[in-house]
Amino acid sequence: MMGFNLHIVVILFVAGLHATHTGKGDDGCGFLITSQLLERVKVAVNLTKNGFHRDLIYTVQFGAPLFGNLQALLIQNIASGMYMDIYQLQSLREDSGLHVLLDSEVDLEAPAYESPGFASFIYLRSDSSVPGYLTSTVPIHGRYHRPAESKTREIVEIQHPKLLLKSDNCENGKPLLSSLPHKTVNAPCSVHNLSVCRWFQIENLQAPQSITLTLPVGDKSLIFLVCGGTLFITVLCNLILTVTIYKNALFEFL
């Protein structure tokens, strides 16, 4: 399912809105957002590569260049059939600046039927070559599923992410823009998870079809054949190894 694309196109019309920062009487956020900035917002998720090890490529594109105090966060819920490798994420944070925070411990070895889902917080970075363009590439991995007799593939659903915005100097939690559909939520301020900040979750995004990840499933009807073959090969190798050691030891003794 290489190159499968999911595009969420959000048209937000905010007529006559101009954020101001006048000291007393303002909303305290200093959010320098014009109506042009929110006129058109595109959130895209692209699933690449094949097999159990994939990449989720996130992009958020605004209708105008971003101001330096605006931050964007995507909250991606991960189903039990997938996982993100915390050690890989830590390595990528040091090597490429990827900022992803997980809300719980993740067992990398557990199969899908013994694993709970979790949420990931993806802090997007601006692309200096494209104004108003945020992007992030996050590796994701499929888990092994319980063998079955009636199917050879398991479909794992990847829900579309939630989009959150905040300003560096917004501290009192007042609305970002009064006429923009949104709600306030608490989430970690950064990937370092040292404090919690008030974010504004953009509401009324179009809900497209989710991305699906197809993974192979073991054939349960072959379990006795596989186990018997494995046991036979193991015993045969042990016999060959035992005979070889015995012959070499006898040769040295003589």
N, C-alpha and C positions, 0 to 999 in steps of 0.2 A: 504494500500500500504506500509505495514510495511517492513522495511529492504530493500527498493528499493535503489539500488546502481548505482551511476554514476561514472565511472572512466575515467579520461582523462590521457592518457599516451603520454608523450612528449619525443621524442628522439632528443636530441640536441648534434650533433657531433662538437666539437671544437678542431680541431687538432693543436697541438703544441702551445697552448696558455698558458702562465704562467704569471699571474699578478705580477708586481713588484712595489716596493715603494722605489724610490731612491732619493726623495727630488726634485731637479730641473729636469725638463724634463718629469716627470711622468704625469699621467692624473689627478692628484689631488684627486683621490677618495680613494686611498689606499685599493682597493678592492682585497683582497687576495683570489681570486677564481682560482682554477686550472681547467684544462679541465676535470678531473675526477669528479669534483663537478657537472658540468653541462652536463655530459655525458648522464645522465638519470634523468628526473624529472617527478614525478607522482603527479597529483592533483586529489584528489578524493572527492566526495560529497555524503554523505549518508543521506537519509531522513528516520527518525525513528518515532515511535509512531503512533497512530491512531487519527481520528477525527479532530477537529479544532485546536488542540494544538500539535505541532510537534517539533522536533529537527533537525537542519541541522548540520551534523558533517563534518567538513572540515579537510582534511589532505593534506600536501604538503611534499613529500619525495624527497630529493636530492640523488645523487649518492655517496656522501661522507659526512663526518662530516662537520658541518657548522662552520665558523669562527665567533667570537664574534661580529664583526662589521656588519654582514649581517642581514637585516631585510626584512620580507616578509609581504605583504599586499594584501588581496583579496578585490576586489570591486564587491559587489553583488547587482544587480538591483532587486528591489522588485516590483512586479506588484500590481495593485490596489486591487486585490482579497486577499491580505495578508498584514500583518503588523508585526512589531517588537515592543514590549512594552518597551518604554524608561525607565520606572520605574523598570521593571524587569531587564533590562540590567544594570542599575546603581546598583541594589542590587547584581547582580552576579559579577559585577566588584569588589565590596568590599569583597564578600564572596569567590569567586574562581579566581579572577584575569582576568575575561573575558574582553577583550578590543574590544568593538564595538561602532562605531560612526555613527550616522545617519545624512544625509545631510539636513534634513528639519524636521519641526514639524509633528508629526503623531497623528491624531485623533483616539483614541482607540475605540470609540463608533460608528463611521460612517460606514455605509454599503459599500459594494464594489463599487456600482454605484455612490457614492458621494465621493470617495476617489481617490486622485492622487497616482501614484507610487512614489518611492523614491529610493535612493541609500544608501547602508550601507558599511562602511569601517571596515573590520575585520582584526585586527592586530594579527597575529599568534604568538604562543608561542612555544618554543622548548621543546621537550620531553626529559628530561635528561636520561631516560632509553633507548631511541633509538636515536643514533647519526644521525644527518641529517634529523630529522623528526619533522615537525611542525604540530600543531593540534589546533582545536578550536570547541566547541560545542555551537551553537547559537539557542535559542528558537525562533520559528516563529509561527504565529497564522493566521488562516483563518478568513475572514470576511463573514458576512451574505450577500447573494446575493438576487436579486429581485426574488420574486416568479414567477414561470412559469407554463404553462399548458402542454407544450410538452416535458419537461425533468425534471428529479428528481435529477440530479447531475450536478455540474459545475466543469469543469476542469481548474485549474489555472497552468500556466506554470512558472517554475523556470529556468531562464537562467543560463548557466554555468558562473562562476565568472571570472574576469580578474586577472591575477597574476602580481604584481608589486614588484620590489626589490630595495633596496637602501643600502648604507653604511652610518654609523654614521658620518664618516669624509669626505664624498663626498659633496663639496660645490659649485663647479664650473659648475656642470651639464654636464661634458664631458661624452662620451659613457662609459658604463659599460665594455663591451667587443666589439671591433670593428667588429668582424665577427658574433656576436650573434644577430639574428633578434630582434629588439626592437625599442621602441620610448620613448621619455621622456614626462612625464606628471606631472602636479602639483597636489599634494594631501596633506591633513593634515599630519604633521610629526608624530603625535601620537593621541591617543584617547582624549587627553586633548584639542585638536583643538586650540592651541595657536599660531601656525605658520604653514606656508606652505613649503613643501620640494619638491625637484625634485626627482621623482621616475622613474624607468626604467620599462616600461611595456613590458613583454616578448611577442613577436609576433609569429605568425604562429603556435599557439597551435591548436591541433586537435579540431574541433567543433563537439562534440558528440550530441546526442539527449538530449533535455532538460528534467529535472525532471518534472513530473506533479503531482499536488496535487488535489485530488478529494474531493469535498465538497458537502454535501446535499443541495438541493434547495426546498423551500416550494412549495406545490401544489396550484397554483392560483385558481383552480376550487373549492377548499374547503374554499375559503375566507368567503363566506356568512355563511356557516355552522359553521366555527370557531368563527366568530364574533357574530353570533346569539347565539351560545352555551355559549360564554363568557359573553354576556349581560344577558342571562337567569340566569346563575349561580350567577352573581353579584347581580341581583335583588332579587333572592331567598335568598341569604345569608343576604342581608340587611333586608328583611322581617323577617327572623328568628331572627336576632339580635334585631330588633325593638320590636317584640313580647316578646322576653325574657326580655328585659329591662323594658317593660311596666308591665309585670307580677311581676317582682321583685320589682319595684317601688310601685305597687298597694299593694303587700303583706306587705311591710314595712309601708305603710300608714295605713293599717288596723290594 
